[in-house]
Amino acid sequence: MTIAETAAAAVQISVQPSGRTFTAQSGESILTAAIRSGVGLPYGCKDGACGSCKCKKLSGSVVHGEHQAKALSPAEQDAGYVLTCCAQPLTDVVLESRQVTDESAFPIKKLPVRVSSLGRASHDVMVVKLQLPAVDTFRYHAGQYIEFIMKDGARRAYSMATAPHQQATAPGVELHIRHMPGGRFTDHVFTGMKEKEILRVEGPFGSFFLREDSAKPIVLLASGTGFAPIKALIEHMRFKNIGRPATLYWGGRRPGDLYMDGWMREQLAAMPQLRYVPVVSDAQPEDGWTGRTGFVHQAVLDDFADLSGHQVYACGAPVVVESARAAYTAERGLPADEFFADAFTSEADKHGG
């Protein structure tokens, strides 16, 4: 029997402790129903690869679609955890998710966008600026992402690197796109894309954004182009005069991978509450690197004996995000619900290869 055949007609999903409720239709995943209903459940890739949407099922029955064991292990499934992005409810379901918020969901729109500029930030990172339709207000949280819709329906997701307040004066967003050789979309970005090209996007998506109802100090963790949504968070904090202490740890293999190091250092002068720790894992003698070395998530462990009173916002390669999540909660006392993440899953990641 297929998932579609086993899914119930229409069931109610309840989320504790918030008390939010919504209805899932036949054949619809819990997450799809939540997004449609404007309920802000946590999620990342929407494709069963990253585990960001994992939460505890308190009651009810679901059937899971295809997903990766690293996102939801058999043991976790046996313990009652579900991936809302690929779990379809068979009955009414009650979930536990402490990250759900009333104000987190902005309308998801499909929009035409125009490429306004292309600029190389490093040998393999392109800064792509998109002009949005001036007549169509696009609202999003700093840290969220959009998806390009390709002609065959395939999608590619990229985080917006600019804070939303900039829409008031210049409707548009900035993306940081890393070249994945052989990747259909990124090959086009680096070899064929031209200014004024028209593309279609949909968004905003994702639950990676600053929780402003907390006064806790912040650890920002980025690897590679995971810096993009972190940049948006920093711009947002500066604009809103959010004075919470924050430390950014940004990791790359070589110093050139920290492709906006200069921009980051400029922010420090205007934001005395902000610290910046660049970390390089594979520096070569010709780099002349004298800063921190090793894995970026380990640098946080080296600097913090106790994270129990902090929030962590982590973005980048799945291995970095998951290593950080495991170590900070198990070894440094970080509450699991104070770790917010956006793991950058490539097409290879999504299909287990």
Residue frames relative to the residue before (quaternion, step in Angstrom):
aa qw qx qy qz dx dy dz
M 1.0000 0.0000 0.0000 0.0000 0.00 0.00 0.00
T 0.3901 -0.7397 0.5018 0.2212 3.59 -0.83 0.96
I 0.6754 -0.4657 0.3733 0.4331 3.54 -1.32 0.25
A 0.6634 0.5217 -0.3148 0.4343 3.55 0.87 -0.95
E 0.6743 0.4985 -0.2997 0.4549 3.57 1.03 -0.77
T 0.7168 0.4514 -0.2629 0.4619 3.58 1.09 -0.66
A 0.5618 0.6247 -0.3968 0.3696 3.59 1.15 -0.46
A 0.4721 -0.6785 0.4889 0.2789 3.53 -0.99 0.86
A 0.6820 -0.5172 0.3291 0.3987 3.58 -1.23 0.45
A 0.7464 -0.2289 0.1905 0.5951 3.59 0.65 -1.09
V 0.0077 -0.8193 0.5709 -0.0526 3.56 -0.66 1.11
Q 0.4532 -0.6841 0.5052 0.2673 3.54 -1.26 0.43
I 0.1729 -0.7549 0.6263 0.0896 3.53 -1.02 0.92
S 0.0929 -0.7817 0.6157 0.0356 3.58 -0.85 1.00
V 0.1825 -0.7847 0.5869 0.0802 3.57 -1.01 0.83
Q 0.1249 -0.7846 0.6060 0.0393 3.56 -0.77 1.10
P 0.5962 -0.1316 -0.7854 -0.1017 1.59 -2.21 1.17
S 0.4488 0.7332 -0.4377 0.2635 3.63 1.22 0.00
G 0.3714 -0.7422 0.4791 0.2858 3.58 1.14 -0.65
R 0.4106 0.7037 -0.4851 0.3176 3.62 1.23 0.13
T 0.0682 -0.7848 0.6153 0.0291 3.59 -1.08 0.75
F 0.0635 0.7701 -0.6340 0.0304 3.54 -1.24 0.54
T 0.4398 -0.6993 0.5079 0.2440 3.55 -1.28 0.34
A 0.2038 -0.7497 0.6185 0.1176 3.56 -1.06 0.85
Q 0.3441 -0.7430 0.5433 0.1852 3.54 -0.91 0.97
S 0.6907 -0.4606 0.3544 0.4304 3.54 -1.28 0.25
G 0.8343 0.1951 -0.1624 0.4894 3.55 -0.93 0.95
E 0.5982 0.5761 -0.3459 0.4366 3.58 1.29 0.09
S 0.4252 -0.6796 0.5237 0.2883 3.59 -0.95 0.80
I 0.6451 -0.5203 0.3871 0.4041 3.56 -1.25 0.46
L 0.6739 0.5035 -0.3080 0.4444 3.59 0.91 -0.88
T 0.6309 0.5290 -0.3377 0.4562 3.59 0.93 -0.85
A 0.6594 0.5033 -0.3010 0.4705 3.57 0.98 -0.87
A 0.6442 0.5233 -0.3242 0.4540 3.59 1.00 -0.81
I 0.6540 0.5033 -0.3136 0.4697 3.59 0.93 -0.91
R 0.6526 0.5181 -0.3104 0.4575 3.58 0.94 -0.92
S 0.7316 0.4324 -0.2227 0.4777 3.58 1.05 -0.79
G 0.4993 -0.6820 0.4145 0.3372 3.58 1.25 -0.01
V 0.4806 0.6357 -0.4535 0.3991 3.58 1.16 0.59
G 0.3251 -0.8148 0.4578 0.1441 3.57 -0.58 1.20
L 0.0106 0.7817 -0.6202 0.0638 3.56 0.15 1.27
P 0.5338 -0.6147 0.4541 0.3620 3.62 -1.12 0.49
Y 0.2024 0.7678 -0.5982 0.1080 3.58 -1.11 0.66
G 0.2420 -0.7603 0.5848 0.1463 3.52 -1.33 0.29
C 0.8701 0.1523 -0.0650 0.4642 3.56 -0.16 -1.32
K 0.2865 -0.7775 0.4972 0.2574 3.63 1.20 -0.55
D 0.6944 0.5003 -0.2435 0.4563 3.60 1.24 0.18
G 0.5950 -0.6244 0.3575 0.3581 3.60 1.15 0.50
A 0.5930 0.6162 -0.3468 0.3852 3.58 1.22 0.35
C 0.7781 0.4064 -0.2029 0.4338 3.60 0.98 -0.74
G 0.3931 -0.7528 0.4552 0.2674 3.62 1.11 -0.52
S 0.4271 0.7331 -0.4546 0.2711 3.61 1.25 -0.01
C 0.7091 0.4655 -0.2635 0.4593 3.59 1.12 -0.62
K 0.3985 0.7480 -0.4595 0.2657 3.59 1.27 0.01
C 0.1605 0.7756 -0.6019 0.1024 3.56 -0.91 0.89
K 0.5973 -0.6012 0.4144 0.3318 3.55 -1.30 0.39
K 0.2729 -0.7295 0.6061 0.1610 3.55 -1.00 0.92
L 0.2602 -0.7947 0.5337 0.1261 3.57 -0.59 1.18
S 0.7855 -0.1012 0.0586 0.6077 3.57 1.14 -0.60
G 0.6422 0.5210 -0.3983 0.3968 3.53 -1.29 0.40
S 0.3713 -0.7233 0.5496 0.1923 3.51 -1.35 0.13
V 0.0349 -0.7847 0.6189 0.0016 3.57 -1.03 0.86
V 0.2164 -0.7140 0.6355 0.1987 3.53 -1.36 0.17
H 0.3251 -0.7715 0.5219 0.1635 3.55 -0.86 1.00
G 0.3669 -0.6701 0.5993 0.2391 3.50 -1.21 0.71
E 0.7630 -0.3576 0.2607 0.4712 3.55 -1.32 -0.14
H 0.1627 0.7645 -0.6097 0.1321 3.55 -0.96 0.93
Q 0.5172 -0.6495 0.4652 0.3069 3.54 -1.28 0.28
A 0.5753 -0.6187 0.4207 0.3306 3.55 -1.10 0.78
K 0.6166 0.5430 -0.3641 0.4386 3.60 1.09 -0.56
A 0.6536 0.4906 -0.3139 0.4833 3.59 1.20 -0.45
L 0.7737 -0.0561 0.0532 0.6288 3.58 1.09 -0.75
S 0.2389 -0.7994 0.5386 0.1174 3.55 -0.37 1.25
P 0.6435 -0.5060 0.3881 0.4234 3.61 -1.19 0.35
A 0.6397 0.5266 -0.3326 0.4503 3.60 1.01 -0.76
E 0.6510 0.5007 -0.3144 0.4762 3.58 1.01 -0.80
Q 0.6322 0.5255 -0.3308 0.4635 3.55 1.03 -0.79
D 0.6486 0.5145 -0.3103 0.4672 3.58 1.00 -0.84
A 0.6768 0.4909 -0.2807 0.4713 3.57 1.16 -0.67
G 0.6367 -0.5822 0.3106 0.3991 3.57 1.28 0.10
Y 0.4987 0.6431 -0.4469 0.3714 3.59 1.20 0.23
V 0.1354 -0.7826 0.6046 0.0595 3.54 -1.17 0.67
L 0.3233 -0.6597 0.6298 0.2524 3.52 -1.36 0.37
T 0.3351 -0.7863 0.4749 0.2095 3.58 -0.31 1.19
C 0.6032 0.5898 -0.3696 0.3894 3.62 1.13 -0.49
C 0.8062 0.1939 -0.1134 0.5474 3.60 1.11 -0.50
A 0.5295 0.5955 -0.4219 0.4324 3.60 1.25 0.40
Q 0.1185 -0.7762 0.6165 0.0589 3.56 -0.79 1.04
P 0.4108 -0.7445 0.4697 0.2374 3.60 -0.73 1.04
L 0.2835 -0.7407 0.5870 0.1625 3.53 -1.10 0.79
T 0.7638 0.1387 -0.0652 0.6270 3.56 1.29 -0.50
D 0.6714 -0.3757 0.3777 0.5153 3.57 -1.24 -0.25
V 0.1354 -0.8064 0.5751 0.0238 3.57 -0.96 0.89
V 0.1458 -0.7424 0.6459 0.1021 3.55 -1.16 0.74
L 0.1214 -0.7994 0.5879 0.0251 3.55 -0.77 1.13
E 0.2606 -0.7038 0.6236 0.2189 3.53 -1.32 0.34
S 0.2028 0.7546 -0.5980 0.1783 3.57 -0.66 1.15
R 0.2369 -0.8180 0.5123 0.1112 3.54 -0.34 1.26
Q 0.6304 0.5577 -0.3453 0.4151 3.60 1.20 -0.22
V 0.4716 0.6782 -0.4599 0.3259 3.61 1.20 -0.16
T 0.0524 -0.8036 0.5928 0.0044 3.57 -0.98 0.86
D 0.5479 -0.6305 0.4474 0.3196 3.54 -1.20 0.56
E 0.7755 0.3871 -0.1772 0.4662 3.57 1.00 -0.80
S 0.4964 0.7282 -0.3938 0.2612 3.58 1.23 -0.03
A 0.7195 0.4860 -0.2596 0.4229 3.59 1.06 -0.55
F 0.1260 -0.7557 0.6404 0.0543 3.55 -0.75 1.12
P 0.6300 -0.5406 0.3764 0.4113 3.61 -1.13 0.50
I 0.3233 -0.7260 0.5760 0.1916 3.57 -0.97 0.90
K 0.0530 -0.8232 0.5642 -0.0352 3.55 -0.72 1.12
K 0.2951 -0.6759 0.6340 0.2326 3.51 -1.34 0.42
L 0.0055 -0.8276 0.5558 -0.0783 3.55 -0.70 1.13
P 0.3798 -0.6421 0.5933 0.3025 3.56 -1.21 0.46
V 0.0700 -0.7859 0.6132 0.0382 3.59 -1.01 0.77
R 0.2748 -0.7439 0.5872 0.1620 3.54 -1.21 0.57
V 0.4313 -0.6701 0.5347 0.2812 3.58 -0.94 0.86
S 0.1673 -0.8194 0.5425 0.0791 3.58 -0.52 1.16
S 0.8018 -0.0973 0.0376 0.5884 3.60 1.14 -0.49
L 0.1624 -0.7433 0.6426 0.0900 3.51 -1.32 0.55
G 0.1060 0.8085 -0.5723 0.0875 3.57 -0.84 0.93
R 0.4097 -0.7042 0.5238 0.2487 3.56 -0.90 0.94
A 0.2063 -0.7714 0.5916 0.1114 3.57 -0.81 1.04
S 0.7569 -0.0488 0.0265 0.6512 3.57 1.28 -0.51
H 0.7467 -0.3977 0.2595 0.4658 3.57 -1.26 -0.04
D 0.8192 0.1978 -0.0998 0.5290 3.61 1.07 -0.57
V 0.6459 0.4592 -0.3425 0.5047 3.62 1.18 0.44
M 0.1273 -0.7755 0.6172 0.0377 3.55 -0.84 1.09
V 0.2530 -0.7195 0.6252 0.1658 3.55 -1.00 0.88
V 0.0715 -0.8038 0.5902 -0.0204 3.55 -0.50 1.26
K 0.1187 -0.7859 0.6043 0.0565 3.57 -0.74 1.05
L 0.1711 -0.7971 0.5777 0.0402 3.53 -0.86 1.09
Q 0.2900 -0.7249 0.5992 0.1772 3.54 -1.04 0.85
L 0.2533 -0.7706 0.5714 0.1241 3.56 -0.85 1.03
P 0.6176 -0.5368 0.3994 0.4134 3.60 -1.16 0.42
A 0.4486 -0.7177 0.4639 0.2616 3.59 -0.72 1.04
V 0.6793 0.5108 -0.2951 0.4366 3.57 1.12 -0.62
D 0.7251 0.4077 -0.2176 0.5106 3.60 1.23 -0.32
T 0.2803 -0.7887 0.5231 0.1607 3.59 -0.19 1.24
F 0.1355 -0.7867 0.6010 0.0385 3.54 -0.76 1.10
R 0.0767 -0.8192 0.5683 -0.0088 3.57 -0.45 1.24
Y 0.1279 0.7823 -0.5990 0.1132 3.55 -0.99 0.85
H 0.4672 -0.6260 0.5360 0.3203 3.52 -1.35 0.21
A 0.5375 -0.5765 0.4966 0.3635 3.57 -1.12 0.65
G 0.7217 0.3813 -0.3098 0.4876 3.56 -0.71 1.14
Q 0.6159 0.5618 -0.3575 0.4210 3.60 1.18 -0.37
Y 0.3437 -0.7482 0.5358 0.1872 3.57 -1.30 0.21
I 0.2809 -0.7078 0.6136 0.2087 3.52 -1.39 0.21
E 0.3013 -0.7321 0.5793 0.1939 3.54 -1.29 0.35
F 0.3413 -0.6836 0.6055 0.2226 3.54 -1.03 0.85
I 0.2173 -0.7515 0.6097 0.1274 3.57 -0.99 0.88
M 0.2400 -0.7980 0.5403 0.1168 3.56 -0.46 1.22
K 0.7163 -0.4920 0.2833 0.4057 3.56 -1.25 0.43
D 0.7159 0.4198 -0.2560 0.4957 3.59 1.11 -0.62
G 0.6288 -0.5581 0.3241 0.4338 3.58 1.29 0.18
A 0.4881 0.6472 -0.4439 0.3819 3.60 1.25 -0.18
R 0.2293 -0.7892 0.5618 0.0952 3.55 -1.15 0.64
R 0.0864 -0.7564 0.6458 0.0588 3.52 -1.25 0.59
A 0.2384 -0.8114 0.5273 0.0820 3.55 -0.74 1.13
Y 0.0389 0.7847 -0.6169 0.0471 3.56 -1.03 0.89
S 0.4439 -0.6926 0.5066 0.2580 3.54 -1.00 0.89
M 0.4407 -0.6686 0.5358 0.2678 3.52 -1.17 0.69
A 0.2867 -0.8025 0.5107 0.1141 3.56 -0.78 1.10
T 0.6655 0.4487 -0.3048 0.5127 3.57 1.27 0.19
A 0.4978 -0.6617 0.4780 0.2929 3.54 -1.09 0.78
P 0.6066 -0.6314 0.3502 0.3328 3.59 -1.04 0.75
H 0.5583 0.6194 -0.4134 0.3658 3.64 1.06 -0.47
Q 0.5957 0.5916 -0.3652 0.4021 3.59 1.16 -0.48
Q 0.5043 0.6546 -0.4220 0.3730 3.60 1.25 -0.28
A 0.5916 0.6124 -0.3666 0.3750 3.58 1.10 -0.64
T 0.7845 0.3036 -0.1582 0.5170 3.57 1.03 -0.74
A 0.8018 0.0815 -0.0227 0.5916 3.60 1.10 -0.62
P 0.2213 -0.8055 0.5332 0.1341 3.61 0.04 1.23
G 0.5026 0.6214 -0.4629 0.3834 3.55 -0.42 1.21
V 0.2223 -0.7606 0.5932 0.1423 3.54 -1.29 0.23
E 0.3271 -0.7144 0.5899 0.1863 3.51 -1.33 0.49
L 0.1000 -0.7823 0.6141 0.0314 3.57 -0.99 0.91
H 0.2295 -0.7377 0.6161 0.1534 3.57 -1.19 0.62
I 0.0401 -0.8419 0.5364 -0.0431 3.57 -0.23 1.29
R 0.2409 -0.7740 0.5736 0.1175 3.54 -0.70 1.16
H 0.4511 -0.6894 0.4982 0.2702 3.55 -0.96 0.87
M 0.0896 -0.7510 0.6535 0.0322 3.56 -0.85 1.07
P 0.3472 -0.7717 0.4816 0.2280 3.64 -0.10 1.23
G 0.7738 0.2688 -0.2378 0.5219 3.54 -0.79 1.08
G 0.5535 0.5994 -0.3973 0.4202 3.57 1.26 -0.21
R 0.5035 -0.7007 0.4102 0.2954 3.56 -0.63 1.13
F 0.7223 0.4341 -0.2644 0.4689 3.58 0.83 -0.91
T 0.7219 0.4387 -0.2846 0.4533 3.61 0.73 -0.96
D 0.5602 0.5589 -0.4042 0.4587 3.63 1.10 -0.45
H 0.6526 0.5064 -0.3133 0.4686 3.57 0.99 -0.83
V 0.6267 0.5450 -0.3418 0.4397 3.59 0.94 -0.87
F 0.7672 0.4050 -0.1991 0.4558 3.57 0.86 -0.98
T 0.7955 0.3061 -0.1639 0.4966 3.61 1.10 -0.47
G 0.8233 0.2775 -0.1193 0.4806 3.59 1.04 -0.64
M 0.5768 0.6257 -0.3852 0.3570 3.59 1.10 -0.57
K 0.1161 -0.7920 0.5986 0.0310 3.54 -1.01 0.89
E 0.5890 -0.5378 0.4565 0.3941 3.54 -1.26 0.41
K 0.7844 0.2812 -0.2843 0.4741 3.54 -1.19 0.84
E 0.4166 0.6859 -0.4849 0.3478 3.61 1.25 0.06
I 0.2981 -0.7541 0.5629 0.1603 3.57 -1.04 0.85
L 0.0202 -0.7840 0.6196 -0.0329 3.57 -0.92 0.99
R 0.3444 -0.7073 0.5675 0.2430 3.55 -1.31 0.24
V 0.0459 -0.7910 0.6101 0.0046 3.54 -0.99 0.89
E 0.1472 -0.7462 0.6366 0.1273 3.51 -1.36 0.28
G 0.3511 0.7188 -0.5506 0.2384 3.54 -1.08 0.75
P 0.5990 0.0175 -0.7333 -0.3212 1.50 -2.47 -0.29
F 0.1978 -0.7588 0.6090 0.1192 3.54 -1.26 0.54
G 0.6836 0.5325 -0.3599 0.3460 3.54 -1.34 0.23
S 0.3009 -0.7522 0.5647 0.1571 3.53 -1.22 0.61
F 0.4562 0.6654 -0.4532 0.3791 3.55 1.24 0.51
F 0.4019 0.6676 -0.5407 0.3168 3.57 -0.25 1.28
L 0.6404 -0.5663 0.3689 0.3649 3.55 -1.22 0.54
R 0.3008 -0.7193 0.5989 0.1830 3.55 -0.93 0.95
E 0.1889 -0.8478 0.4915 0.0628 3.53 -0.18 1.34
D 0.5670 0.5906 -0.3952 0.4166 3.59 1.25 0.03
S 0.6397 0.4949 -0.3208 0.4929 3.60 1.29 0.17
A 0.2863 -0.7415 0.5792 0.1810 3.56 -1.21 0.58
K 0.4002 0.7493 -0.4557 0.2661 3.59 1.28 0.07
P 0.5220 -0.5986 0.4900 0.3593 3.58 -1.13 0.56
I 0.3450 -0.7747 0.5168 0.1174 3.53 -1.16 0.78
V 0.1441 -0.7138 0.6747 0.1202 3.51 -1.22 0.71
L 0.1398 -0.7640 0.6277 0.0535 3.56 -0.79 1.12
L 0.0554 -0.8092 0.5845 -0.0237 3.58 -0.74 1.08
A 0.0665 0.8075 -0.5806 0.0804 3.58 -0.67 1.10
S 0.0855 -0.7429 0.6570 0.0961 3.52 -1.20 0.63
G 0.8529 0.0506 -0.0560 0.5166 3.57 -0.95 0.92
T 0.8166 -0.1798 0.1621 0.5239 3.56 -0.89 -1.01
G 0.3822 0.6787 -0.5025 0.3753 3.56 1.25 0.34
F 0.4969 0.6491 -0.4169 0.3975 3.56 1.32 -0.13
A 0.5468 0.6669 -0.4004 0.3097 3.62 1.07 -0.67
P 0.7381 0.3756 -0.2644 0.4943 3.66 0.62 -0.93
I 0.5809 0.5606 -0.3770 0.4541 3.60 1.16 -0.51
K 0.6060 0.5455 -0.3444 0.4654 3.60 1.05 -0.76
A 0.6511 0.5077 -0.3150 0.4680 3.58 0.96 -0.86
L 0.6340 0.5252 -0.3315 0.4607 3.60 0.98 -0.79
I 0.6649 0.5038 -0.3088 0.4569 3.58 0.92 -0.91
E 0.6359 0.5165 -0.3268 0.4712 3.60 0.98 -0.82
H 0.6506 0.5191 -0.3090 0.4602 3.56 1.01 -0.86
M 0.6519 0.5126 -0.3166 0.4604 3.60 0.93 -0.88
R 0.6540 0.5057 -0.3172 0.4647 3.56 0.98 -0.81
F 0.6674 0.5129 -0.3012 0.4481 3.59 0.91 -0.92
K 0.7458 0.3989 -0.2094 0.4907 3.59 0.97 -0.90
N 0.3833 -0.7401 0.4653 0.2980 3.59 1.31 0.01
I 0.2366 0.7652 -0.5512 0.2338 3.55 0.92 0.95
G 0.2105 -0.8519 0.4752 0.0637 3.55 -0.39 1.27
R 0.3526 0.7485 -0.4989 0.2579 3.60 1.21 0.20
P 0.5032 -0.6366 0.4749 0.3407 3.62 -0.91 0.80
A 0.0186 0.7992 -0.5980 0.0579 3.58 -0.90 0.95
T 0.0910 -0.7777 0.6208 0.0402 3.55 -1.05 0.85
L 0.1945 -0.7702 0.5984 0.1043 3.57 -0.81 1.04
Y 0.0984 -0.7275 0.6774 0.0472 3.51 -1.01 0.99
W 0.0027 -0.8081 0.5872 -0.0464 3.59 -0.52 1.21
G 0.1202 -0.8361 0.5352 0.0101 3.54 -0.62 1.18
G 0.0627 0.7649 -0.6403 0.0316 3.53 -1.21 0.69
R 0.6125 -0.5429 0.4058 0.4067 3.58 -1.23 0.24
R 0.7882 0.1059 -0.0170 0.6060 3.55 0.94 -1.00
P 0.6652 -0.5117 0.3356 0.4278 3.63 -1.11 0.43
G 0.6293 0.5608 -0.3391 0.4178 3.62 1.02 -0.71
D 0.5785 0.5890 -0.3768 0.4200 3.60 1.21 -0.38
L 0.6172 0.4743 -0.3408 0.5273 3.59 1.28 -0.30
Y 0.0620 -0.9123 0.4049 0.0067 3.46 0.81 1.26
M 0.7440 0.2712 -0.2233 0.5684 3.63 1.24 -0.08
D 0.1151 0.8269 -0.5347 0.1308 3.54 1.06 0.85
G 0.6531 0.5243 -0.3164 0.4454 3.59 0.96 -0.83
W 0.6331 0.5261 -0.3223 0.4675 3.57 0.99 -0.85
M 0.6503 0.5246 -0.3228 0.4445 3.58 0.94 -0.91
R 0.6768 0.4986 -0.3045 0.4480 3.57 0.88 -0.89
E 0.6003 0.5557 -0.3559 0.4518 3.58 1.15 -0.58
Q 0.6426 0.5409 -0.3323 0.4290 3.60 1.04 -0.73
L 0.5899 0.6151 -0.3697 0.3701 3.57 1.08 -0.70
A 0.6399 0.5389 -0.3313 0.4362 3.57 1.04 -0.76
A 0.7328 0.4164 -0.2303 0.4863 3.58 1.05 -0.74
M 0.7587 0.3015 -0.1585 0.5554 3.60 1.24 -0.39
P 0.1823 -0.8350 0.5089 0.1026 3.61 0.18 1.23
Q 0.6283 0.5426 -0.3406 0.4415 3.59 1.20 -0.38
L 0.6456 0.5434 -0.2974 0.4466 3.59 1.32 -0.23
R 0.1002 -0.7558 0.6449 0.0533 3.56 -1.05 0.90
Y 0.1764 -0.7853 0.5896 0.0668 3.57 -1.20 0.60
V 0.0153 -0.7945 0.6055 -0.0431 3.55 -0.75 1.14
P 0.1287 -0.7922 0.5926 0.0685 3.61 -0.25 1.21
V 0.1009 -0.7995 0.5921 0.0048 3.57 -0.99 0.91
V 0.1052 -0.8014 0.5884 0.0229 3.59 -0.82 1.03
S 0.3012 -0.8092 0.4841 0.1418 3.58 -0.70 1.07
D 0.8151 0.1838 -0.0627 0.5458 3.62 1.07 -0.60
A 0.0984 0.8266 -0.5452 0.0992 3.59 0.86 0.95
Q 0.2681 -0.7461 0.5917 0.1462 3.55 -1.11 0.80
P 0.6730 -0.5136 0.3256 0.4209 3.62 -1.12 0.52
E 0.6707 0.5141 -0.3123 0.4340 3.58 0.98 -0.79
D 0.5648 0.6061 -0.3889 0.4030 3.60 1.23 -0.28
G 0.2508 -0.7927 0.5162 0.2056 3.57 1.13 -0.59
W 0.2951 0.7951 -0.4835 0.2167 3.58 1.17 0.59
T 0.0724 -0.8133 0.5773 0.0124 3.57 -0.80 1.04
G 0.5351 0.6443 -0.3937 0.3790 3.59 1.30 0.12
R 0.7812 -0.3150 0.2559 0.4743 3.54 -1.30 -0.40
T 0.1382 -0.7885 0.5963 0.0605 3.56 -1.09 0.76
G 0.5996 0.5667 -0.4301 0.3666 3.54 -1.31 0.34
F 0.7022 -0.4244 0.3385 0.4607 3.55 -1.26 -0.39
V 0.5349 -0.6817 0.3925 0.3084 3.55 -0.85 0.99
H 0.6534 0.5038 -0.3486 0.4447 3.63 0.94 -0.70
Q 0.6145 0.5524 -0.3432 0.4466 3.59 1.18 -0.58
A 0.5845 0.5846 -0.3741 0.4204 3.59 1.09 -0.63
V 0.6256 0.5209 -0.3362 0.4736 3.58 1.07 -0.70
L 0.6425 0.5173 -0.3199 0.4661 3.58 0.97 -0.84
D 0.6480 0.5228 -0.3190 0.4528 3.57 1.03 -0.76
D 0.7471 0.4315 -0.2156 0.4573 3.58 1.04 -0.77
F 0.7751 0.2924 -0.1468 0.5405 3.59 1.14 -0.57
A 0.2497 -0.7652 0.5771 0.1383 3.56 -0.65 1.12
D 0.7934 0.1437 -0.0342 0.5905 3.58 1.19 -0.58
L 0.0720 -0.8023 0.5925 0.0111 3.58 -0.73 1.11
S 0.3440 0.7947 -0.4594 0.1977 3.58 1.26 0.15
G 0.7450 0.3771 -0.2239 0.5027 3.60 1.17 -0.51
H 0.5937 0.5932 -0.3394 0.4248 3.58 1.28 0.29
Q 0.2686 -0.6572 0.6494 0.2725 3.47 -1.48 -0.05
V 0.1671 -0.7711 0.6065 0.0981 3.57 -1.12 0.72
Y 0.0942 -0.7567 0.6461 0.0333 3.54 -1.02 0.96
A 0.0057 -0.8360 0.5438 -0.0724 3.56 -0.36 1.30
C 0.0606 0.8055 -0.5845 0.0760 3.54 -0.91 0.91
G 0.5259 0.6201 -0.4706 0.3427 3.56 -0.97 0.89
A 0.8243 -0.1829 0.1517 0.5139 3.53 -1.17 -0.64
P 0.5861 -0.6142 0.3921 0.3543 3.61 -0.94 0.84
V 0.6455 0.5267 -0.3418 0.4348 3.62 0.94 -0.79
V 0.6412 0.5085 -0.3273 0.4725 3.61 1.05 -0.68
V 0.6725 0.5083 -0.2957 0.4494 3.56 0.87 -1.00
E 0.7126 0.4540 -0.2723 0.4603 3.58 0.83 -0.94
S 0.6101 0.5311 -0.3532 0.4701 3.60 1.06 -0.64
A 0.6546 0.5062 -0.3073 0.4699 3.56 1.00 -0.85
R 0.6472 0.5282 -0.3283 0.4409 3.58 0.86 -0.94
A 0.6915 0.4882 -0.2858 0.4492 3.58 0.81 -1.00
A 0.7222 0.4560 -0.2658 0.4470 3.58 0.79 -1.00
Y 0.6894 0.4938 -0.3107 0.4293 3.60 0.84 -0.87
T 0.6861 0.4611 -0.2969 0.4780 3.60 1.01 -0.72
A 0.7312 0.4383 -0.2496 0.4592 3.60 0.91 -0.88
E 0.8051 0.3306 -0.1392 0.4724 3.58 0.94 -0.89
R 0.7903 0.2979 -0.1541 0.5128 3.61 1.14 -0.48
G 0.5591 -0.6792 0.3589 0.3120 3.58 1.23 0.33
L 0.3603 0.7311 -0.5107 0.2737 3.60 1.20 0.32
P 0.4301 -0.6742 0.5196 0.3009 3.64 -0.78 0.89
A 0.5578 -0.6438 0.4072 0.3295 3.58 -0.88 0.95
D 0.7175 0.4433 -0.2677 0.4659 3.59 1.01 -0.73
E 0.6192 0.4852 -0.3716 0.4931 3.60 1.25 0.34
F 0.5670 0.5276 -0.4038 0.4869 3.60 1.25 0.42
F 0.0392 -0.8004 0.5973 -0.0341 3.55 -0.51 1.23
A 0.0006 0.8496 -0.5214 0.0797 3.55 -0.70 1.06
D 0.0654 -0.7259 0.6810 0.0716 3.47 -1.37 0.47
A 0.1264 -0.8004 0.5843 0.0452 3.57 -0.27 1.26
F 0.3542 -0.7441 0.5314 0.1959 3.57 -0.79 1.06
T 0.0470 -0.8179 0.5734 -0.0065 3.58 -0.20 1.26
S 0.2982 -0.7378 0.5806 0.1720 3.55 -0.84 1.03
E 0.6868 -0.4337 0.3476 0.4683 3.58 -1.25 0.01
A 0.6234 0.5301 -0.3408 0.4629 3.60 1.05 -0.70
D 0.6295 0.5311 -0.3344 0.4581 3.58 1.00 -0.84
K 0.6806 0.5235 -0.2948 0.4194 3.54 0.88 -0.98
H 0.7641 0.3438 -0.1877 0.5126 3.57 1.09 -0.66
G 0.5942 -0.6401 0.3397 0.3491 3.53 1.24 0.50
G 0.7145 0.4212 -0.2690 0.4895 3.58 1.19 0.28
